[in-house]
C-alpha cells in the first residue's frame, strides 16, 4: 500500500524542447465516398505512412508502384502510363484530415509468397523504376498529370527487403536499387527526404536464441551503411520496426539505430520508427490482435510516447490504423468504432498541440510514466499508470489548479471528463489508467528568459512482422 503521495513537479515556466510527432500511423480507414477521416483529424495524427494500404496487393489500385504504373514497358514520361485514380482519393482524405503523407515507394507485403510471388522480384530496370517514382512525386508535389501540390517530404524506398514476402532479390540488388533511386530522386527534387529501408528490426540485439534469419537483419544494416557511404547514396532518414510489449527493448533498439548511424558517419540521418505495436507475450494465436485494441495496449502506447520523447526517435508511426487489418489497434471491425488504444493517441495529441515540453519530474515508480507540455494559454500533463494499484500524486506547480480539468481512460472511462480525482493538489491516478490533466494559464509576460528559440515550431515545407494474413 502507498504510504504517502508521490510528488510530481510541473514547471510551467521552463520549456525543454518540442513534443515530437510520435503519434503517426500506417494507413487509414478506406472511405472513398467521404472527404476526410474525422477520427484522424480529432486525434491530430501528424503523419500517415502508406505501406500495405488497402490490403493484399494494395487492392490492386492503391499506392504500390505496380498499381500506379501497371505496364513496366510503358513510357514513364507519359501521364497516360499512370493510374492515380484511387490513390488520389486516398491521399486527399488524409490531407483534408490534417495529416502529412509518408509515402512508401514499392509494394505491399505478400504473406503467401510461398504459394506464388507476384511483385517481390527486383524491378527489371532500376533506372526506369527510379523515373517512375519521379513521376509519382511530380504528380503529388508539382501538379503533373492533373496532380497536386501536397509538398510530401518523406519518400521511403521499399519496405523490409530482408523479408522474403517483400523482396526475392539479393541484398546487393536491393542496395543498388536504393542507391540508384535515392540519387535520382534527390537530383530531381532536392527539397524532399529519401530513405529506407524500413528494416524488419533488431530482435537479435535484445533477445536470446534468435535464428540466422533474425540475426541477418543486423548484417543487412551494417552492410547497407557501408554501401550507402561508399556510393554516397543520400540517406535523409533510416526507418525500422519492432513489435514488442517491452518499453525498455523499444528504447534499446532506438539507441542502437542512432549509435550505428552516427558511427558510420550519418550524423544528420533521422531515426524513424515506422512500424510498431503491442504484442502480448501471453496471448495465443490470433488473440494477440484482440489485445492490441484494449487497455493493456493503450497503456503500452501511452508509455511508449512518454519514453520515446527522451529517446533518439525523431518520428514514429504505429502499425496499423486500417480497421480490417489484423494489426489495427485503433478501430473495432466491422463497426469502425474507436478503441481504448485510439484514445492513447488522442490523449498524447493534447500535448502535441501545445507544442512545448515542460519539465515534469519527481516520480520514480517503474509503472508510472509522465509527460507535460504548455503554450501561453494552457498546460497539460499525461500520466500513465500501468500498475494494478491506484496512486496518489501530490502536484507541485505555480499554476492554479482551481479550473483544471481531468480526462480519464481506464476500463470504466473512455476519455471521459471526471471531477472527483483532484482534491487541492492531490491527484488520484487509478490503476491501469491514462489521465490527462489540463490546466488553463494566464497570459505569460515576456522577458522572463525561460522560453528560448529552440522551442519554436519546426519548419516543415510471421509473428513479429506486420502482415495481412487473416
C-alpha positions in Angstrom: 0.0 0.0 0.0 1.2 3.5 -0.8 2.3 5.2 2.4 2.5 8.8 1.1 1.7 10.6 -2.1 4.3 10.7 -4.9 5.4 14.2 -5.7 5.2 15.5 -9.3 6.7 18.9 -10.1 5.3 20.7 -13.2 7.4 23.7 -14.1 5.2 25.7 -16.5 7.9 28.3 -17.0 10.6 26.1 -18.2 10.3 24.8 -21.7 12.6 21.9 -22.7 12.2 21.3 -26.4 9.3 20.3 -28.6 6.9 17.5 -28.2 7.8 15.1 -31.1 5.4 13.8 -33.7 5.3 10.3 -32.3 1.6 9.5 -32.9 1.8 8.9 -36.6 0.2 5.7 -38.0 0.3 3.4 -41.0 -2.8 3.6 -43.2 -6.4 4.6 -42.5 -10.0 3.6 -43.0 -10.9 3.2 -46.7 -13.7 5.7 -47.2 -13.8 6.6 -50.9 -17.2 8.2 -50.6 -16.0 10.7 -47.9 -13.7 13.7 -47.9 -11.7 13.1 -44.7 -11.1 10.8 -41.8 -12.7 12.5 -38.8 -11.1 10.2 -36.2 -7.6 11.2 -37.6 -8.5 14.9 -37.5 -9.7 14.6 -33.9 -6.6 12.8 -32.8 -4.3 15.1 -34.7 -2.5 12.3 -36.5 0.6 14.1 -37.8 1.9 11.5 -40.4 0.4 8.6 -42.2 2.7 6.1 -43.8 1.3 4.4 -46.9 2.5 0.8 -46.7 0.2 -2.2 -47.1 -2.5 0.3 -47.9 -5.9 -1.2 -48.7 -5.0 -4.9 -48.1 -3.4 -7.6 -50.2 -1.6 -6.2 -53.3 -2.9 -2.7 -52.4 -6.3 -3.7 -53.5 -4.8 -3.6 -57.0 -5.4 0.1 -57.0 -3.5 1.9 -54.2 -0.1 3.3 -53.6 2.1 0.5 -54.8 4.2 1.2 -57.9 2.8 -1.7 -59.8 -0.8 -0.4 -59.1 0.0 3.1 -60.3 2.3 2.2 -63.2 0.7 -1.0 -64.5 2.8 -1.7 -67.6 6.5 -1.5 -66.8 7.3 -1.3 -70.5 5.2 1.9 -70.8 6.7 5.4 -71.1 7.3 7.0 -67.6 7.2 10.5 -69.2 3.6 9.9 -70.4 0.8 10.8 -67.9 -1.3 8.1 -69.6 1.1 5.4 -68.3 -0.1 6.1 -64.7 -3.3 5.2 -62.9 -3.6 7.6 -59.9 -7.4 7.5 -59.5 -7.8 5.7 -56.2 -4.5 6.8 -54.7 -5.6 10.4 -55.4 -8.7 10.0 -53.2 -6.9 8.0 -50.5 -4.3 10.7 -50.1 -6.8 13.6 -50.5 -8.8 12.3 -47.5 -5.6 12.2 -45.4 -4.5 15.7 -46.4 -8.0 17.0 -45.7 -7.7 15.5 -42.2 -4.6 17.5 -41.5 -2.2 14.6 -41.9 1.2 14.6 -43.7 2.0 11.7 -46.0 5.0 9.4 -45.5 5.0 7.7 -48.9 6.4 4.2 -49.2 7.6 3.5 -52.8 7.4 -0.2 -53.5 4.9 -3.0 -52.9 2.6 -4.4 -50.3 3.8 -7.5 -48.3 2.9 -10.8 -49.9 2.3 -13.1 -47.0 1.5 -16.1 -49.2 4.5 -15.6 -51.5 5.3 -19.3 -51.0 2.2 -20.2 -53.0 3.1 -17.6 -55.6 5.0 -14.4 -55.5 3.7 -11.7 -57.8 5.7 -8.5 -57.2 8.6 -9.3 -54.9 11.2 -9.6 -57.6 13.5 -6.7 -58.2 12.4 -4.3 -60.9 13.9 -5.3 -64.2 15.4 -1.8 -64.8 16.4 0.1 -61.7 16.9 3.4 -63.6 13.5 3.2 -65.1 11.9 2.3 -61.8 13.5 5.5 -60.3 12.0 7.5 -63.2 8.6 6.0 -62.4 9.0 7.1 -58.8 9.9 10.5 -60.1 6.5 10.6 -61.9 4.7 9.8 -58.7 6.4 12.6 -56.8 5.9 15.0 -59.7 2.2 14.2 -59.6 1.7 14.7 -55.9 4.1 17.6 -55.3 4.2 19.5 -58.6 0.8 19.1 -60.2 2.0 17.0 -63.1 -0.6 14.8 -64.8 -3.5 16.8 -63.3 -2.0 16.3 -59.9 -1.5 18.2 -56.7 0.9 20.4 -54.7 0.9 18.4 -51.4 4.6 19.0 -50.6 5.1 15.4 -49.5 8.5 15.4 -47.9 9.3 11.8 -46.9 9.7 9.1 -49.6 10.7 5.7 -48.5 12.4 3.2 -50.9 10.8 -0.2 -50.4 9.9 -2.0 -47.1 11.7 -4.8 -45.3 13.9 -6.1 -48.1 15.4 -8.6 -45.7 12.0 -10.3 -45.6 11.1 -12.9 -48.3 7.4 -11.8 -48.6 8.8 -8.3 -49.6 11.9 -9.0 -51.7 13.1 -12.0 -53.6 16.3 -10.4 -54.8 19.7 -10.4 -53.1 20.9 -7.9 -50.5 23.3 -6.4 -53.1 20.4 -5.9 -55.6 18.4 -4.0 -53.1 21.3 -1.8 -52.2 21.7 -1.0 -55.9 18.0 -0.2 -56.3 18.2 2.1 -53.2 21.3 4.0 -54.4 20.0 4.4 -57.9 16.6 5.6 -56.8 17.8 7.8 -54.0 20.4 9.6 -56.1 17.9 10.2 -59.0 15.1 11.5 -56.8 17.3 13.9 -54.8 18.7 15.2 -58.1 15.2 15.9 -59.4 13.8 17.1 -56.1 16.5 18.3 -53.7 13.8 19.5 -51.3 12.4 16.0 -50.4 13.8 13.5 -48.0 14.6 10.0 -49.2 15.5 7.0 -47.1 14.7 3.4 -46.1 14.7 0.7 -45.8 12.1 0.0 -43.2 14.1 -2.7 -41.6 12.4 -5.7 -40.0 14.2 -4.7 -36.8 16.9 -5.9 -34.5 15.4 -8.6 -32.3 18.7 -10.4 -32.1 20.2 -7.4 -30.2 17.9 -7.9 -27.2 16.5 -11.5 -27.5 18.4 -14.7 -26.9 18.2 -17.7 -29.2 17.3 -15.8 -32.4 17.9 -17.9 -35.5 20.0 -16.9 -38.5 17.1 -15.2 -40.2 16.7 -12.7 -37.3 20.5 -12.3 -37.0 20.7 -11.4 -40.7 18.8 -8.2 -40.1 21.9 -6.9 -38.2 24.1 -7.9 -41.2 21.8 -6.1 -43.6 22.0 -2.9 -41.5 25.8 -3.0 -41.2 26.3 -3.7 -44.9 23.8 -1.1 -46.0 25.5 1.6 -44.1 28.9 0.6 -45.7 27.4 0.6 -49.2 25.5 3.8 -48.8 28.6 5.6 -47.5 30.8 4.2 -50.3 28.3 5.1 -53.0 27.4 8.4 -51.4 23.8 7.5 -51.6 21.5 10.0 -49.9 20.1 8.8 -46.6 17.9 11.5 -45.0 16.3 9.0 -42.7 16.6 5.4 -41.7 13.4 3.5 -40.8 13.0 0.4 -38.7 10.4 -1.8 -37.0 9.7 -3.5 -33.7 6.8 -5.4 -32.3 7.0 -5.9 -28.5 5.5 -5.4 -25.1 8.8 -4.2 -23.5 9.4 -0.5 -23.4 13.0 -1.0 -22.4 13.5 -3.1 -25.6 12.0 -0.3 -27.7 14.4 2.3 -26.3 17.4 0.0 -26.6 16.6 -0.6 -30.3 16.2 3.2 -30.9 19.5 3.9 -29.3 21.1 1.0 -31.2 20.0 2.5 -34.6 21.3 6.0 -33.8 24.6 4.7 -32.5 25.1 2.7 -35.7 24.2 5.6 -37.9 26.5 8.0 -36.1 29.4 5.6 -36.1 29.0 5.1 -39.8 29.2 8.9 -40.4 25.5 9.6 -40.9 25.3 12.4 -38.5 22.1 14.0 -39.8 20.1 11.0 -40.7 16.8 10.9 -38.9 15.8 7.9 -36.8 12.3 7.0 -37.9 10.4 4.2 -36.1 7.6 3.5 -38.5 6.1 0.1 -37.6 5.4 -0.8 -34.0 2.6 -2.3 -32.0 1.9 -4.1 -28.7 2.4 -7.8 -28.7 1.1 -9.5 -25.6 3.5 -12.4 -24.8 0.8 -14.3 -23.0 -1.7 -14.2 -25.9 -2.0 -17.3 -28.1 -2.7 -17.3 -31.8 -4.9 -14.6 -33.1 -5.8 -13.5 -29.6 -2.9 -11.1 -29.6 -4.7 -9.0 -32.2 -7.6 -8.5 -29.8 -5.2 -7.3 -27.1 -3.9 -4.6 -29.5 -7.2 -2.7 -29.1 -7.7 -2.8 -25.4 -6.5 -1.1 -22.2 -3.2 -3.1 -21.9 -2.2 -1.9 -25.4 -3.4 1.7 -24.7 -1.1 1.8 -21.6 1.8 0.5 -23.6 1.2 3.0 -26.4 1.0 6.0 -23.9 4.0 4.7 -22.0 5.9 4.5 -25.3 5.0 8.1 -26.2 6.5 9.2 -22.9 9.6 7.1 -23.2 10.3 7.9 -26.9 10.2 11.6 -26.1 13.6 11.1 -24.4 14.9 8.7 -27.0 16.7 9.2 -30.3 13.5 8.5 -32.2 12.6 11.6 -34.3 9.2 10.4 -35.6 7.1 7.3 -35.0 4.3 5.6 -37.0 2.2 2.9 -35.4 1.1 -0.2 -37.4 -1.8 -0.2 -38.2 -4.9 2.0 -38.5 -6.9 0.3 -41.2 -9.9 -1.2 -39.5 -10.0 -4.5 -41.4 -6.3 -5.2 -40.7 -5.4 -7.8 -38.0 -2.8 -5.4 -36.7 -5.2 -2.5 -36.4 -5.5 -1.5 -32.8 -7.4 1.8 -33.3 -10.7 0.6 -34.6 -13.0 -2.3 -34.0 -14.1 -4.1 -37.1 -16.6 -4.0 -38.8 -18.2 -1.2 -36.8 -15.1 1.1 -37.1 -15.8 2.3 -33.5 -12.6 3.6 -31.9 -10.9 1.6 -29.3 -9.1 2.3 -26.0 -5.8 2.2 -27.9 -7.1 5.1 -30.1 -7.6 7.3 -27.0 -3.9 6.9 -26.1 -3.2 8.7 -29.4 -5.9 11.3 -28.7 -4.5 12.0 -25.2 -1.0 12.4 -26.5 -2.2 14.8 -29.2 -3.3 17.2 -26.5 0.3 17.6 -25.5 1.5 17.8 -29.1 -0.9 20.6 -29.9 0.6 22.7 -27.0 4.0 22.1 -28.6 6.5 23.0 -25.9 7.6 20.3 -23.5 7.8 21.5 -19.9 9.7 20.0 -17.0 7.8 17.2 -15.3 9.8 15.4 -12.6 9.7 13.6 -9.3 8.0 10.3 -9.8 10.4 7.3 -9.7 7.9 4.4 -9.7 8.5 2.0 -12.6 4.9 1.7 -13.6 4.2 5.4 -13.8 5.0 7.5 -16.9 4.6 11.2 -17.2 4.9 13.9 -19.9 3.8 17.5 -19.9 3.5 20.4 -22.4 2.4 24.0 -22.4 1.9 27.1 -24.5 1.0 30.7 -23.5 -2.6 29.8 -22.6 -2.6 26.3 -21.2 -0.6 23.4 -19.8 -1.3 19.7 -19.8 0.2 16.6 -18.3 -0.3 13.0 -19.3 0.1 10.5 -16.5 0.1 6.7 -17.3 -0.3 4.1 -14.5 0.3 0.7 -15.9 0.3 -0.8 -12.4 -2.6 -2.6 -10.7 -2.9 -0.2 -7.8 -4.1 3.4 -7.7 -1.5 6.1 -6.9 -1.8 9.4 -5.0 0.1 12.2 -6.7 1.0 15.5 -5.0 1.3 18.1 -7.7 3.9 20.9 -7.2 3.3 23.7 -9.6 3.0 27.5 -9.6 -0.1 27.2 -11.8 -3.6 27.4 -10.2 -5.4 24.2 -10.3 -8.8 25.6 -9.5 -10.0 25.4 -13.1 -8.1 22.3 -14.0 -9.9 19.5 -16.0 -9.2 15.8 -15.9 -9.9 13.4 -18.7 -9.6 9.7 -17.9 -9.1 6.5 -19.9 -9.5 3.2 -18.0 -11.8 0.2 -18.0 -14.7 2.4 -16.9 -14.0 5.6 -18.7 -13.4 6.2 -22.4 -11.6 9.5 -22.5 -14.2 11.0 -20.2 -14.2 14.1 -18.0 -14.1 13.3 -14.3 -14.3 15.7 -11.4 -13.5 13.5 -8.4 -9.8 12.7 -8.8 -8.3 16.1 -7.9 -8.6 17.5 -4.3 -6.5 20.6 -3.9 -3.1 19.5 -5.1 -3.6 15.8 -4.5 -4.4 13.8 -7.6 -5.7 10.2 -7.6 -4.4 8.1 -10.5 -6.5 5.0 -10.9 -5.0 1.6 -11.6 -4.3 0.8 -15.3 -5.3 4.3 -16.5 -4.2 7.2 -18.7 -5.1 10.6 -17.2 -4.9 13.9 -18.9 -4.7 17.0 -16.6 -5.5 20.3 -18.4 -4.5 23.5 -16.6 -5.6 26.9 -18.0 -2.9 29.6 -17.7 -2.9 33.3 -17.6 -1.1 35.1 -20.4 2.6 34.8 -19.7 4.6 38.0 -19.7 7.6 38.3 -22.0 11.1 38.9 -20.9 11.4 36.1 -18.3 14.2 34.5 -20.4 12.8 31.0 -19.8 11.5 30.3 -23.3 14.3 30.0 -25.9 14.2 30.0 -29.7 14.9 26.3 -29.7 11.3 25.7 -28.8 9.9 27.4 -31.9 7.8 25.1 -34.1 9.7 23.1 -36.6 9.7 24.3 -40.1 8.5 21.6 -42.4 8.0 22.7 -46.2 5.0 -14.4 -39.0 4.6 -13.2 -35.8 6.6 -10.2 -35.2 6.2 -8.8 -38.7 3.2 -6.7 -39.7 1.3 -8.9 -42.2 -2.0 -9.1 -43.9 -2.9 -12.7 -43.0 -6.4 -13.0 -41.5 
